[in-house]
Amino acid sequence: MSLKSLVLQECERAKEAAQKLLLLSPEDKQFVLFELAQDIEANAGKILAANRNDAALSKGRISPEMLKRLQVDKKKVHAMAGMVRSVAGLEDPAGKIISTTELDKGLLLKKISVPLGVVCCIFESRPEAVVQISALAIKSGNAVLLKGGSEALHTNRILTEIIRNSIKDNKGMPEDAVQLLETREAIREVLKMDEFIDLVIPRGSSQLVRFVRENTRIPVMGHAEGVCTVYIDKDADLAKAVSIAYDAKCQYPAVCNAAENLIVHRGIADKFIPAIARKYLESSVELRGDEETLKILRDAGIDAPGKIKKASEKDWATEYSDLIISIKVVSDVQEAVAFINRHGSGHTDAIVTENQSHAKKFLTMVDSSSVMWNASTRFADGYRYGLGAEVGISTGKIHARGPVGVEGLVTHKWILEGKGRFGHIVAPYAEGKRKFTHRKVM
């Protein structure tokens, strides 16, 4: 069988599974997810063995940051199961009545939430994404096609196998609600299947997102890069600023919501930059600064050969995903906002200040999916936002924005119910014999 025929069959099965999912009740889906969480924990040994195999094969072939994302331990397995339970406990997003309008006596129009149908998610390195995305898809009533990175192939396989075995015929759920694609060639074929796939969500590098967008007619939801910035205002509390700036860069530098730029108001720069620089250097962070930043470091006697460099124009728009940060001095909030809107990626940005007026201006004018005040950019996450998990973070402005949980995997449909004795036709309204009431019922 050709690859095209094989992929076509997988897409057809996914479409069929999506139809069957529409018949499951919220209680059914919740039951299946709680059992899935148990099955993940029960199969921890298989998951860890497969992951050790992937890590051994990938060592030296991928960056240390990607290797860290790839690796799974017992703690991560329990975290996966906990995430599934968290998603299971969420309110079901599908089948909710959003509004009801009486068009005329006996003629009711309802707007209800419904699943998208079939979603294809493409991601890199993190095997836990298999569980995370599958749980969100099941909860929202969508079928999902998964494509992880080749470096995590064995882990992705065993996780998908566990999920499919767990959900198979459980409360009537089809195992083809979750399917794994294993090759790049398969993805090229899937991207042509706009007849079957309703949404593609790429999670990974800007190159991956760009490739997907350029090779499909299917709607794409994702973010190209995570160029996040922390702005330290002149009215910032120094200790608070150091703590937040450090966390945003160093708590986990290899993720998309880690800070890549640090911009500092000139009025606090002489105090703040040396303080944060010393803390960064203790954690082996490379500093790339503008001329003013470099002068402040020299005047403070801070010298770290190979770890302090001049920032280039390219640096301000670079997602390092590593222990590197670019630092720039600005004159006011307006310049900070302009810098972020020009160089950022619309992902997550933060201001540290005790000045409410400055904070309000920043929160209002920065054009990003998440904006923080006196909080680390690392909070921009589906689980931390109480969404249970996320299929990805969207920096677009249509359909969903920011961390995308179950609410981002549904759309809506209109249902018109005619309760009149003789049915309802448009002619009397067009002829002026009847008038619409357009009364909001809910």
Backbone torsions as a table, in degrees:
resi	resn	phi	psi	omega
1	MET	NA	135.3	-179.9
2	SER	-71.5	158.9	179.0
3	LEU	-60.3	-40.2	179.9
4	LYS	-60.5	-43.1	179.9
5	SER	-66.8	-39.3	179.7
6	LEU	-63.9	-46.0	179.9
7	VAL	-65.3	-38.8	177.7
8	LEU	-59.7	-42.4	178.3
9	GLN	-63.1	-42.1	179.6
10	GLU	-63.0	-40.5	179.0
11	CYS	-67.6	-38.9	178.5
12	GLU	-64.8	-40.9	178.9
13	ARG	-66.5	-36.7	178.2
14	ALA	-64.6	-42.1	179.7
15	LYS	-63.3	-41.5	178.4
16	GLU	-65.5	-41.5	178.9
17	ALA	-62.8	-39.8	179.4
18	ALA	-61.0	-36.3	177.7
19	GLN	-65.8	-42.0	179.6
20	LYS	-66.2	-34.7	180.0
21	LEU	-62.7	-28.2	-179.5
22	LEU	-62.9	-22.1	-176.6
23	LEU	-88.8	-8.9	-178.5
24	LEU	-81.1	141.1	178.1
25	SER	-81.6	162.3	174.7
26	PRO	-55.8	-37.3	180.0
27	GLU	-66.4	-38.5	178.0
28	ASP	-60.7	-49.2	-177.6
29	LYS	-64.1	-39.3	178.7
30	GLN	-63.5	-43.8	179.1
31	PHE	-59.7	-46.9	-179.6
32	VAL	-59.6	-42.2	-178.4
33	LEU	-68.0	-39.5	177.7
34	PHE	-64.3	-38.4	177.1
35	GLU	-68.6	-36.0	177.6
36	LEU	-61.7	-42.4	178.7
37	ALA	-57.6	-42.8	178.5
38	GLN	-63.9	-41.7	-177.9
39	ASP	-67.5	-33.8	176.5
40	ILE	-63.2	-46.6	179.6
41	GLU	-65.3	-38.2	-178.9
42	ALA	-67.0	-23.9	-178.4
43	ASN	-106.7	24.0	-177.8
44	ALA	-56.5	-40.1	-178.9
45	GLY	-60.3	-43.5	178.8
46	LYS	-64.5	-40.7	-179.2
47	ILE	-63.8	-46.0	-178.0
48	LEU	-66.4	-38.0	179.4
49	ALA	-64.9	-43.9	178.6
50	ALA	-64.1	-38.4	-178.7
51	ASN	-70.1	-36.4	176.2
52	ARG	-61.8	-37.8	177.2
53	ASN	-62.6	-47.0	178.9
54	ASP	-61.4	-43.8	-178.0
55	ALA	-63.5	-41.1	-179.6
56	ALA	-65.3	-41.5	-179.8
57	LEU	-70.2	-28.1	-174.4
58	SER	-92.5	-17.0	-176.6
59	LYS	-59.9	126.0	-178.0
60	GLY	87.7	-14.3	180.0
61	ARG	-98.3	-23.7	179.4
62	ILE	-125.4	164.9	-177.6
63	SER	-67.6	156.9	177.4
64	PRO	-57.3	-33.3	-179.5
65	GLU	-67.7	-44.2	178.4
66	MET	-66.2	-36.4	178.4
67	LEU	-63.5	-38.7	178.5
68	LYS	-65.2	-40.0	178.0
69	ARG	-65.7	-34.2	-177.1
70	LEU	-69.5	-37.6	-169.5
71	GLN	-71.2	139.6	-179.6
72	VAL	-122.9	134.1	174.4
73	ASP	-123.1	-177.5	-178.0
74	LYS	-59.5	-37.9	-179.9
75	LYS	-61.7	-41.0	179.8
76	LYS	-68.9	-36.2	178.3
77	VAL	-62.2	-45.6	178.1
78	HIS	-65.5	-33.9	177.2
79	ALA	-66.0	-38.6	176.7
80	MET	-60.2	-47.6	-179.9
81	ALA	-63.1	-40.0	178.3
82	GLY	-64.0	-37.6	178.2
83	MET	-65.0	-40.3	178.8
84	VAL	-62.5	-42.3	178.0
85	ARG	-64.0	-37.2	178.8
86	SER	-63.3	-43.6	177.7
87	VAL	-65.5	-40.5	179.9
88	ALA	-58.5	-34.8	-177.1
89	GLY	-81.0	-5.8	179.9
90	LEU	-73.1	158.2	173.1
91	GLU	-66.2	137.4	179.5
92	ASP	-66.4	125.4	-175.3
93	PRO	-82.4	-15.3	-175.2
94	ALA	-96.0	146.3	177.1
95	GLY	82.4	7.7	178.5
96	LYS	-79.8	138.5	174.7
97	ILE	-82.4	113.9	-177.0
98	ILE	-81.7	-39.5	178.2
99	SER	-159.1	155.3	174.9
100	THR	-133.5	129.4	-179.2
101	THR	-127.6	130.6	173.0
102	GLU	-84.6	112.3	177.9
103	LEU	-75.9	-34.8	176.0
104	ASP	-164.0	170.8	-179.3
105	LYS	-56.7	122.7	179.4
106	GLY	81.9	6.4	-178.9
107	LEU	-125.5	100.1	-174.5
108	LEU	-107.5	132.1	177.1
109	LEU	-110.3	121.6	178.9
110	LYS	-114.4	139.4	173.0
111	LYS	-107.9	116.5	-176.7
112	ILE	-123.5	152.9	178.0
113	SER	-83.6	139.7	-179.6
114	VAL	-139.7	153.4	176.9
115	PRO	-62.1	156.1	176.1
116	LEU	-67.3	-39.7	179.6
117	GLY	128.9	-93.0	178.4
118	VAL	-121.7	126.5	-178.9
119	VAL	-118.1	137.3	174.7
120	CYS	-111.3	123.4	179.7
121	CYS	-114.9	127.4	179.8
122	ILE	-117.4	125.4	-174.5
123	PHE	-143.9	168.6	-177.2
124	GLU	-124.6	145.5	167.9
125	SER	67.3	-53.0	-169.5
126	ARG	-83.0	107.5	179.7
127	PRO	-65.4	-28.3	-178.9
128	GLU	-62.0	-17.4	177.1
129	ALA	-62.6	-29.1	177.5
130	VAL	-58.4	-47.7	-178.7
131	VAL	-71.3	-45.0	-177.8
132	GLN	-58.1	-51.1	-177.1
133	ILE	-69.1	-40.8	179.6
134	SER	-61.5	-43.0	-179.8
135	ALA	-62.9	-42.8	-180.0
136	LEU	-67.3	-37.8	179.0
137	ALA	-65.6	-45.9	179.8
138	ILE	-61.8	-45.7	-178.3
139	LYS	-61.0	-39.4	-177.3
140	SER	-88.3	-4.0	176.7
141	GLY	83.9	23.5	179.4
142	ASN	-105.9	148.1	167.7
143	ALA	-85.8	150.2	-175.5
144	VAL	-136.3	137.3	171.0
145	LEU	-106.0	125.2	-174.6
146	LEU	-109.9	137.2	172.5
147	LYS	-134.8	107.2	177.1
148	GLY	-96.4	175.3	178.5
149	GLY	-70.4	151.3	-178.8
150	SER	-62.7	-26.3	-179.3
151	GLU	-65.7	-20.0	-178.7
152	ALA	-112.2	21.5	-170.9
153	LEU	-55.4	-48.9	-175.5
154	HIS	-68.5	-37.6	177.8
155	THR	-67.7	-43.4	178.9
156	ASN	-62.2	-38.6	179.3
157	ARG	-62.0	-49.3	-175.8
158	ILE	-68.1	-36.9	177.7
159	LEU	-65.1	-42.9	178.6
160	THR	-65.1	-39.3	178.2
161	GLU	-61.7	-43.8	179.4
162	ILE	-62.5	-44.3	-178.8
163	ILE	-63.7	-47.6	-177.4
164	ARG	-64.4	-41.1	178.2
165	ASN	-66.0	-34.3	-177.7
166	SER	-71.9	-40.7	-174.5
167	ILE	-89.0	-16.4	-173.7
168	LYS	-54.4	117.8	178.2
169	ASP	56.8	16.0	177.2
170	ASN	-82.5	112.9	-175.6
171	LYS	60.3	23.3	179.2
172	GLY	86.9	7.9	-178.8
173	MET	-77.3	132.5	179.1
174	PRO	-80.1	139.3	179.3
175	GLU	-65.0	-25.9	-179.5
176	ASP	-75.3	6.1	170.7
177	ALA	-64.4	-23.1	178.1
178	VAL	-129.8	121.3	178.1
179	GLN	-135.4	148.3	-178.7
180	LEU	-110.3	129.3	172.6
181	LEU	-100.3	137.5	-169.8
182	GLU	-112.6	-11.8	-175.6
183	THR	-127.5	157.5	176.0
184	ARG	-64.8	-34.8	-180.0
185	GLU	-63.5	-36.4	178.1
186	ALA	-64.0	-39.0	179.3
187	ILE	-64.9	-39.4	178.1
188	ARG	-58.6	-38.2	178.4
189	GLU	-72.3	-42.0	-180.0
190	VAL	-59.7	-39.1	-178.4
191	LEU	-64.8	-13.5	176.0
192	LYS	-90.5	-8.0	-171.3
193	MET	-90.9	54.2	-178.5
194	ASP	-68.0	-13.7	176.6
195	GLU	-72.1	-24.1	-174.2
196	PHE	-113.7	-33.5	-174.2
197	ILE	-95.2	130.5	-177.9
198	ASP	-95.0	-24.8	-178.1
199	LEU	-157.5	139.7	172.8
200	VAL	-113.8	130.9	178.6
201	ILE	-121.1	103.2	175.0
202	PRO	-88.8	130.8	175.9
203	ARG	-119.9	113.2	179.2
204	GLY	159.6	-145.8	-174.3
205	SER	-70.1	163.2	177.2
206	SER	-63.5	-31.3	178.3
207	GLN	-64.7	-40.2	179.2
208	LEU	-63.4	-48.6	-178.2
209	VAL	-62.6	-41.8	179.7
210	ARG	-63.2	-42.4	179.2
211	PHE	-60.1	-46.0	-178.8
212	VAL	-61.9	-48.1	-177.5
213	ARG	-62.1	-33.6	-176.4
214	GLU	-84.0	-8.5	-173.6
215	ASN	-124.5	23.3	177.8
216	THR	-151.2	154.6	171.8
217	ARG	-100.4	-2.9	178.3
218	ILE	-74.3	141.1	174.8
219	PRO	-55.7	138.8	-177.6
220	VAL	-119.2	133.3	176.8
221	MET	-125.6	123.5	179.9
222	GLY	177.4	-176.3	175.6
223	HIS	-124.8	138.9	-177.2
224	ALA	-73.6	-40.9	-178.4
225	GLU	-151.1	162.0	174.9
226	GLY	-114.3	74.6	177.1
227	VAL	-93.8	92.9	-174.7
228	CYS	-102.9	147.5	-174.9
229	THR	-130.8	141.3	170.4
230	VAL	-110.9	127.3	177.5
231	TYR	-107.1	124.3	177.4
232	ILE	-99.3	109.1	-176.9
233	ASP	-77.4	162.5	179.9
234	LYS	-64.4	-23.7	-179.7
235	ASP	-99.9	25.8	178.6
236	ALA	-80.0	147.9	169.1
237	ASP	-75.2	122.9	-171.1
238	LEU	-59.7	-47.4	-178.4
239	ALA	-63.9	-41.6	179.2
240	LYS	-63.4	-41.5	-178.2
241	ALA	-64.0	-43.6	179.3
242	VAL	-62.8	-44.4	-178.9
243	SER	-61.8	-46.1	-177.5
244	ILE	-69.8	-44.5	-179.2
245	ALA	-63.4	-36.6	178.8
246	TYR	-68.3	-47.0	-179.0
247	ASP	-61.6	-43.3	-176.4
248	ALA	-62.3	-30.8	179.6
249	LYS	-94.3	-43.9	-164.9
250	CYS	-101.4	-17.6	-175.9
251	GLN	-59.9	-38.8	174.2
252	TYR	-162.5	90.2	-170.9
253	PRO	-72.3	-13.6	-172.8
254	ALA	-90.3	13.1	-177.3
255	VAL	-113.2	163.9	-171.4
256	CYS	-72.4	-17.1	179.5
257	ASN	-100.5	12.5	173.3
258	ALA	-78.7	146.7	-178.9
259	ALA	-72.4	136.4	175.3
260	GLU	-110.5	-24.7	178.2
261	ASN	-122.7	144.8	173.2
262	LEU	-128.0	116.9	178.0
263	ILE	-115.2	139.4	-168.3
264	VAL	-129.8	133.9	176.8
265	HIS	-67.1	138.6	-176.9
266	ARG	-56.7	-31.2	-176.7
267	GLY	-70.0	-15.4	-179.6
268	ILE	-123.2	-3.0	-172.6
269	ALA	-59.4	-41.7	-177.4
270	ASP	-61.9	-29.5	179.1
271	LYS	-90.3	-44.6	-171.5
272	PHE	-75.3	-46.8	-173.5
273	ILE	-59.2	-47.0	176.3
274	PRO	-60.8	-37.5	-178.5
275	ALA	-65.0	-47.7	-178.5
276	ILE	-74.1	-32.1	180.0
277	ALA	-62.1	-44.6	179.1
278	ARG	-60.7	-41.3	-178.9
279	LYS	-68.9	-40.7	177.0
280	TYR	-62.2	-47.1	-176.4
281	LEU	-63.6	-32.1	175.9
282	GLU	-62.3	-25.7	179.7
283	SER	-103.9	18.1	175.7
284	SER	64.5	29.7	176.3
285	VAL	-81.5	132.3	175.0
286	GLU	-83.0	131.4	-178.5
287	LEU	-104.9	129.8	175.5
288	ARG	-122.4	110.3	-172.3
289	GLY	-118.5	160.0	172.1
290	ASP	-76.1	178.0	-175.2
291	GLU	-57.7	-42.0	-177.7
292	GLU	-65.8	-39.5	178.0
293	THR	-63.7	-45.4	-178.9
294	LEU	-63.0	-37.3	178.3
295	LYS	-66.2	-42.3	179.0
296	ILE	-61.3	-40.4	179.0
297	LEU	-66.7	-41.4	178.4
298	ARG	-63.9	-45.2	-179.3
299	ASP	-63.2	-28.3	179.4
300	ALA	-86.1	0.1	178.6
301	GLY	74.4	22.9	-179.6
302	ILE	-94.3	116.2	-177.7
303	ASP	-136.3	121.7	179.9
304	ALA	-139.0	91.0	-177.1
305	PRO	-52.5	128.9	179.1
306	GLY	83.4	-11.2	-177.3
307	LYS	-111.7	-7.7	177.7
308	ILE	-125.8	119.2	-176.0
309	LYS	-134.4	163.9	175.5
310	LYS	-80.5	133.4	179.0
311	ALA	-77.4	141.7	174.6
312	SER	-98.7	168.4	177.6
313	GLU	-60.4	-33.6	179.5
314	LYS	-65.0	-33.2	-176.9
315	ASP	-59.1	-37.3	-175.1
316	TRP	-62.9	-20.9	-178.3
317	ALA	-115.9	23.1	-176.4
318	THR	-104.8	131.3	172.0
319	GLU	-91.0	105.5	-176.4
320	TYR	-77.0	-39.1	-173.4
321	SER	52.0	38.0	-174.9
322	ASP	-155.9	177.8	-179.8
323	LEU	-80.6	65.6	177.2
324	ILE	-138.8	137.7	175.4
325	ILE	-142.7	142.7	177.6
326	SER	-101.0	137.1	-174.8
327	ILE	-124.4	133.1	-179.1
328	LYS	-137.0	144.4	176.8
329	VAL	-98.1	134.3	179.2
330	VAL	-127.2	166.5	-173.4
331	SER	-93.2	-24.9	-178.1
332	ASP	-165.1	179.7	-179.3
333	VAL	-62.1	-40.0	-178.4
334	GLN	-59.7	-43.0	178.9
335	GLU	-67.4	-35.8	177.7
336	ALA	-62.6	-46.0	179.4
337	VAL	-61.8	-45.3	-179.3
338	ALA	-62.1	-40.5	178.4
339	PHE	-60.4	-48.0	-177.6
340	ILE	-65.1	-45.9	-178.5
341	ASN	-66.5	-23.8	178.7
342	ARG	-85.4	-45.1	-171.1
343	HIS	-101.9	-21.0	-176.8
344	GLY	-75.4	174.6	-177.6
345	SER	-110.4	9.2	178.8
346	GLY	77.1	18.3	-176.5
347	HIS	-87.9	-80.8	-177.1
348	THR	-147.7	133.1	178.5
349	ASP	-141.0	152.9	-173.2
350	ALA	-135.5	149.4	171.5
351	ILE	-119.0	139.5	173.7
352	VAL	-114.8	114.1	-178.2
353	THR	-164.2	155.7	172.6
354	GLU	-102.9	2.1	-178.4
355	ASN	-93.8	109.6	-175.2
356	GLN	-63.5	-37.4	179.9
357	SER	-64.5	-43.4	178.0
358	HIS	-64.2	-41.9	-179.7
359	ALA	-62.6	-44.8	-179.1
360	LYS	-61.4	-41.3	179.7
361	LYS	-63.0	-44.2	179.8
362	PHE	-63.8	-49.6	-177.5
363	LEU	-62.9	-32.2	-178.5
364	THR	-79.1	-39.4	-169.6
365	MET	-95.1	-22.4	178.6
366	VAL	-72.6	124.0	-173.5
367	ASP	-93.8	70.6	-179.9
368	SER	-130.8	160.8	-176.5
369	SER	-70.6	-28.4	174.2
370	SER	-134.7	134.1	177.8
371	VAL	-131.0	131.2	-173.2
372	MET	-113.0	149.7	172.4
373	TRP	-125.5	116.7	-178.8
374	ASN	56.0	39.4	177.8
375	ALA	-149.3	149.5	-178.3
376	SER	-69.7	146.5	175.2
377	THR	-62.4	-19.6	-178.0
378	ARG	-66.7	-9.5	176.7
379	PHE	-74.6	-14.5	-177.1
380	ALA	-73.6	87.7	-173.1
381	ASP	-158.7	140.3	-177.4
382	GLY	-58.1	-44.4	-179.6
383	TYR	-65.1	-45.0	-178.0
384	ARG	-68.9	-25.2	176.9
385	TYR	-82.5	-0.9	179.4
386	GLY	83.4	19.3	179.9
387	LEU	-90.2	1.4	-177.9
388	GLY	87.3	-49.3	177.9
389	ALA	-171.2	-171.6	177.3
390	GLU	-144.7	146.9	172.4
391	VAL	-85.9	-14.0	179.4
392	GLY	162.7	-180.0	176.8
393	ILE	-116.7	125.9	-178.2
394	SER	-101.4	128.2	175.2
395	THR	-102.0	3.0	173.6
396	GLY	-77.4	176.1	-176.4
397	LYS	-117.6	0.7	-178.9
398	ILE	-108.7	134.2	178.0
399	HIS	77.6	-62.9	-178.2
400	ALA	-145.2	149.8	-178.8
401	ARG	-143.4	141.4	-177.4
402	GLY	81.5	-161.5	177.6
403	PRO	-58.0	128.6	-175.6
404	VAL	-105.3	110.9	176.3
405	GLY	-103.5	-150.4	-176.2
406	VAL	-62.6	-33.5	-179.4
407	GLU	-64.6	-25.9	178.8
408	GLY	-82.5	-4.1	-178.9
409	LEU	-106.2	14.7	175.3
410	VAL	-124.2	155.3	172.3
411	THR	-123.7	-155.4	178.0
412	HIS	-140.6	161.2	172.9
413	LYS	-135.4	159.0	178.1
414	TRP	-102.8	132.8	176.9
415	ILE	-121.4	121.2	-179.6
416	LEU	-108.2	121.1	-177.5
417	GLU	-111.3	119.7	177.3
418	GLY	-99.0	119.7	-176.5
419	LYS	-111.6	8.0	-179.5
420	GLY	-73.6	154.6	-176.4
421	ARG	-62.1	-35.8	-175.5
422	PHE	-108.8	14.3	-176.7
423	GLY	79.4	-177.6	-176.0
424	HIS	-132.0	131.9	177.5
425	ILE	-130.1	158.7	-175.0
426	VAL	-79.0	-28.9	-171.3
427	ALA	-48.6	-47.0	-178.4
428	PRO	-60.7	-33.1	179.6
429	TYR	-74.8	-40.0	179.1
430	ALA	-65.8	-30.8	-178.4
431	GLU	-90.1	-0.7	178.2
432	GLY	80.2	10.6	-179.2
433	LYS	-82.0	-24.2	176.1
434	ARG	-131.0	155.2	178.1
435	LYS	-123.6	145.7	175.8
436	PHE	-73.4	143.8	175.1
437	THR	-91.6	-32.9	-178.8
438	HIS	47.0	47.5	-178.8
439	ARG	-90.3	124.4	178.3
440	LYS	-72.7	119.3	177.4
441	VAL	-88.5	-39.0	174.7
442	MET	-155.8	NA	NA
